[in-house]
Structures are given as C-alpha cells and as structure tokens.
Amino acid sequence: MRILMFSLLPALAAALAACGGIAVLETDPAGSSSTGTATDPTIGCEPHRADCNGVASDGCEIDLATDAESCGTCGHGCQGGPCQSGLCQPVIVAAEQGYAYRLAATETSLYWTRDDGAVLRAKGGDPPEILASGQNAPGDIAVDATHVYWANVGDGTIVRAPLDGGAVEIVVSGAGQPWSLAVSATTLSFIDHMTGDVRAISLAGGSAPLTIATTPGASSIAMDAKQVYWTTLAFGSVFAAPLGGGTTTMLVSDFGSPADLALAGDRLVFGTITDTGVHAVPLGGGPTLPLTEAGGFGVAADDHHVYFGMYDGRLARVPLGGGEPEVLGVGAATPTDIALTEKTVYWSAAASNGLILKVAK
C-alpha cells in the first residue's frame, strides 16, 4: 500500500519532548509600528501591540505576539492553541490513533480512517467518536454535503455513512484495490490501484462505475466539474481525462514519484514522496512550475496557498505562485495527509503515535 513509515529525527524528538509533544515555532515577532495604513490598529502603538478594539482609553491593549485571540493580527484566533511570536501554535485533535492514514474535513468536523478498521469523527472540540468499526482496511476518505465516503481496500468496496453517523451503505463493490477518492455533489471518482483503472460513478444510483482510463500504477485522484486528474506514482506521470470518458491527456511525464493532487484555480498541484518538492501544472497542459524544492508529503490548496508536509514533520505552506515556504507547525512524524477548512489546517502525523493536529490558517 501507499502507506509509508518514517522515523522520528532525534532533534525533532527532543523538541517535542520539551514542548509536550508539539514543537513550538520560534519566529520573528509579528506587528510593527513602522508600517501600516490609516486603519492599521498598530499605528501609534509600540512594536507588536495593537488597538484591536478601537477604544482610545485603553490604548494598544493587545500584544499581537502572544494573544491567542489576536495572534499576529487583530481577530486572528488560534482555535485553542497558544500564540507565540505572533504565530498560532498547533493543537492536538487526537492522539494514539494508530496509523491514522487519510483525512477529510467539513467546516464543523474532521473525519479519518484508522488501521484497526475504524472510521472516526471529531466535531468541534469534542473527543473523537467512532462512526464505523470493523471496516476492511479503510484507506482514503472524502466528504460531500451529506455523507462521508471511504475506500475499504481489503474487500474492494467504497462505502458511505451520513456525516453525523448512521447506517453504512455500499456505493461500489467488486473493485480490486479502491485507493484514492474524489467526490462532488453528483459524482464519485476513484482509482483501482490493482488494475490501474480510473473510474467514476453517479451518486444518483442505478448505474455501474464508468472506466474513464486505465494507466498502470494509478495512485492519487482529483476531480473538478469537467475532468478527472490522477498520478501514476511509479511511472512519473500526471494525467487528465473528461469525466464522461474520452481522450486522456498526459500533463506531466517522466517526473519521478508524483503523489497527492489538489486543484488550485486553473492549475493542478502535486507533491512527491521522494522529498523533491511541490509542483504545479496548468489544467490544460504546459510547463511544470516548481513551487518548493523539498517536501511534498500530502498536498492541499485553497485560494491563496498550497499546503504540504516535509520529511522532518513540518507542515508548511507556499503561495500559489511559489515563494518562501512558511512553517505552520511541527508534528512527531512526516505528515501523511492534509485537510483544509476556511480557517483551519488539519494534518496527520501518523507514523509515530497516531497524532492528528490542527492549526489556524
């Protein structure tokens, strides 16, 4: 399987031990009285302080370097984590989760699969709860507006359950090794890693999965309204094809271990499991743009950044156009997956003691 086990680096272990399991980031403090606009709450304040409430009588009441509700900038809350040097620090969502392999998130809940056959949910700040147990090697996981879907690699099924829990329903059966999933309001697409098939099925029911393409070594999948995209991990390629079937286009070739995919506007971004960075390619084809020189373990994207893991346990992000990576947190092992909401980044550091972490964007 695609699961990789990584060793904890000695220096990282020491940092984690010193900080109760989370390595604390040391950066230059945020905020300055030397820059700003007419509405900048730091104007007239000492460095790293701000008048966040707009009340003159209490002056520059907030320390942007340490305030967990206004960390780095007014109103930027740390979601239960501390603020250090103007940066929110990670929070442990769940620990001792075994090999918590893959994640999916809504704005209110985080979902993940575990190596003991369980599928779990953590809602808000509540402790994790088991949505399903006794699953046969659950792997990748995805969500839509009503359901959570996961691939049971061991028995060739893809199943779903309501987001708040309920009866488990088989969506696909008879696959060889259902591997990577993508879901929309109308369609589930997936990879059968055993056969190399890239397939899609209507969620309205009543139809069998359509085989869109077959490429040996097909590994990770992404989907938009018109096309499906996938990598072939061992064969160094990234492909695209219409969701309804048709001509397959090779977007990237002879690359070397392209892995997880994410859609980012008019581009597709992908990581690498050989620690050779995160890269982008136009959806319609074109030159490949390197975004980072290292990392690429798990990839996710929003309108502004690409998020990725690094071998030594760091979770980082880089602007969509490339630039200097910004470290958001450090876990106990190489990140295996990343999930985003509007304000939160979740990631799994599953090769150590099954940590799942979050940090405010």
Secondary structure, 3 states (H helix, E strand, C coil): CCCCCCCCCHHHHHHHHHCCCCCCCCCCCCCCCCCCCCCCCCCCCCCCEECCCCCHHHCCCEECCCCCCCCCCCCCCCCCCCEECCEECCEEEECCCCCCCCEEECCCEEEEECCCCCEEEEECCCCCEEEECCCCCEEEEEECCCEEEEEECCCCEEEEEECCCCCCEEEECCCCCEEEEEECCCEEEEEECCCCEEEEEECCCCCCCEEEEECCCEEEEEECCCEEEEEEHHHCEEEEEECCCCCCEEEECCCCCEEEEEEECCEEEEEECCCCCCEEEECCCCCCEECCCCCCEEEEECCCEEEEECCCCEEEEEECCCCCCEEEEECCCCCCEEEECCCEEEEEECCCCCEEEEEEC
